[in-house]
């Protein structure tokens, strides 16, 4: 179903505050390179044995710096790219693109209408990774660009959720879409017809695997609360892919 003419968007996911852990490692090397007899003040310029010494000896034995938390010496992949289906789910796509861009200002909730900084609050292995509640960040909130909940795209309800990487709206029943969405982690066809499908993952399965590894088992009593924080650190549109896209309101003109 992939079509290069459709709009594409991306999210970058920070798991367990890895961005901060990497920045701490960079700052440590910059500040302590002379005292630690390192060959450079740039983490990326250090050799493998030096990086190992930083990780296993120098940092943990530096009382002042080790209080700042864990360090990470290499940033893992972060980006997942989605292709969207405006011809099948125009309302959901319009809402998602706007929340990805963050160009609609502040919502009725008092929060920016933007996915940046929002978490995946529910991750169940072999089932779904759900996020998009930038109001409460726990699955009890959410807000669309219209303020209120919006109706289901009928054609989007017909699309199957029968493989890994399907992008669909989270809801609390019929015509109750807001900002919450989920990514399928397997064939969950039993959800077909209950949730509007509006896109699919086209790049970043390795990142989705990282997200899934933070999840719980299906029968866990925590109902999918991730073991580590899973945050949308940044998001945007793939350059050039949204140029021909027209929102629902624009198509009515």
N, C-alpha and C positions, 0 to 999 in steps of 0.2 A: 504493500500500500504506500510505500515511501515515494514521495514526489518532490523533486528539488525545486519546483515552482511554488510550493507552499511556504508560508512564513515559518521561521525557526527561531527558537529562543533558547537561552541557556541559564543554568543556575550553577553556582560554585558553592560546594558544601564543605564546611569546616567541621571536622569531627573531633570531639574531645579537646577543643581549643588548640588544635595543632598549629594554626597560624601563629598564635601567641608563643607556643613552645619553640617554634622555629625562630621567631624574632628574638626570643630570649637567648637562644644559642648564638645567633649573630651578634647580639649586643655583648655577650660574654667574651667572645673571641676578640671583638673590637676593643674591649676594655682591658682584657687581661693577656693579650698576646705576648707582650714583652715579659711580663712576670712569669708566664708559663712557658717561655722559650718556644713559641710557635713561629712558623715561617711567614705568616701573614696575619693581618688583622681582619681579613675577609674569610669567612667560613667556607665559601665556595672554592677558595684557592688552596685550602689545606688538603694534604694527601690523606689517603685512607687510614694510615696508622695514626696520624695526628687527630683525625676526627674520632677515632676509636678511643684515643687517650682523653680527649675532651669529654666524651660521653661517659666513659667508665671510671676515670680517675680525677681529672682536673675539676670538672664541674661539681660532682657530688662531694668532693673534699674541700670545696670553697664554701665556708660557712655562710658568708654574706649572700653569695649568688644562689646557692642551693635552696635558700628560703623562697626563691621566686617561683618554684614549681619545676615541673619536668621540662626537658628540652627535646627538641627534634632536630636532627641534623640534615634531613632531606624532606622537602615538601612532597607529599603524595599527590596523585592526580585528584582534582577537585571538581572538574566540570562535567555536567550532563547536558546534552543538547536534545531538544525535543522538536519534532516536526508537528505542526498544528493543522487541524482540519476545519478551516473556516466555512467550507462548503457544506459540511455536515452539522457543525455545532457553532454557528456564528455568535450566539450570545456568550457561550462559555469561552470561546477564543478571544472575543473582544475584551472580556473581563480579565482573562489571564494575561494577555499582552499588556494591558494597562497597569496591572499590578506588578508585572515584571519591570516595566519602565519606571513606575513610580511617578508618573506625570499628572496624577489627578488630585494632588494636594492632600489635605487632611480630611478624613472621613467623619461621619456622624459620631463615631466612637471616640474621637479625639486623637486617633492614631493615624500616622501616614498610611495612605493606601499604597503599600509597597511590600513586596515579599522580602526585601533585604533585611536581615536580622531576625527573620522568622525561623522557628524551629520545625523539625519533624517531630511531632509529639507522640506518634504511634508507629512503631515498626514491629511487625510480626513476621518472623521468618517463614518463607514459603507462601506468604499471603500478600500483604501490602505495606508500603511505607507512606504514611499520611502526614501532611503538613498544611501550611497555609493559614493557620489561625494566628494572624498577627495582632489580634486584639487581646486574647487571653493566653495564647501559646500553650494551651492544654487540650484543645479540641472542643471546648465549650463555647467558643466564640467564632468570629469571622465576620467579614463585611465585604460586600460587593462594591463596585464602583458606582452603583446606583443607590447605595445606602441600604436599600431593602434587599431581600432575597429575590432571586429571579427564576423564571420558569425554565423547565427542561427543554433542551433542543430535541425535538422528537426523533430526528434522524440520528442524532448522537446516541440516543437510547438503544438504537437498533444495532450499533456496532458492538462486536464481541470483545469481552475481556478474557481472552483465551490464551494469552502468552505473557511472558515477562516483558515489562517495559511499557505497558499500556498506560496512558495518562487519562485520568477521569476525575470528575467532580465528586467531592465528598458531599453528603447531604444528610438530612434527618427525615427524609421522606420525599414525596412527590413535590416538585416545584419549590425546593428549599435550598437552592444553590447560593453560596456566598463567596468565600475566598478559599475554602478548604478544598484540597485536591489529594489524590493519591496516585502512586505508581505501583502497578501490579508487580509482584515478585515471582509469579508463576501463573499457570493457567487457573484463573479464578472465575470461570465461566458462569458460576452460580450468581455472580454479581451483574451479569449482562441483563439489561432491561431495567435495572434499578438505579444505575448511575450513568450520567452522560459522559461518553467517551469523546475527547476532543483533541487527542494527539497521541504520539508515541515517541519513545526514546530512540534516537538514531545514532548517538555516540555517548560513551561514558558508562558502559556496563561494569567496568572495573570499580568505578565510584559507587554505583548502585550496590555492588557486592560489599563494599566497605560499609555502606549504610545498613544493609541487611545484617551484617555481622554484629551490629550494635543492638539488634532487635531481640525480642523474646520468643520463646516457643509458643505455638498456638494455644496451648492449654495453660499458659502462665497467668497467675492471678492478677498481675500488674496490667494486663490488657494492653501490652505492647509498649509500655513506657521504656524508651531506649536506655541501655546501660550507660551510655555516654552521650553527651550533648551532640546533636546533629543540627547544625545551623546553616541557613542559606546566607553565606557571607557576602555574596554579590550575585547579581543577575542582570540580564540584558537580552537584546535581540541580536541575532546573527546579522552582521552588516550586509545590506543589500537584499535580504530575503523578505523584508516587510515593506519594501518600496511600493509594490503593487497591491498590498493589502488595503482593503477599505473596511472601516468599521460598519456595524449595523446601521448607525445613523447616517453615515455617508452614503450607503447604498440606497437609502430612501430618497436622497436628493435628486 
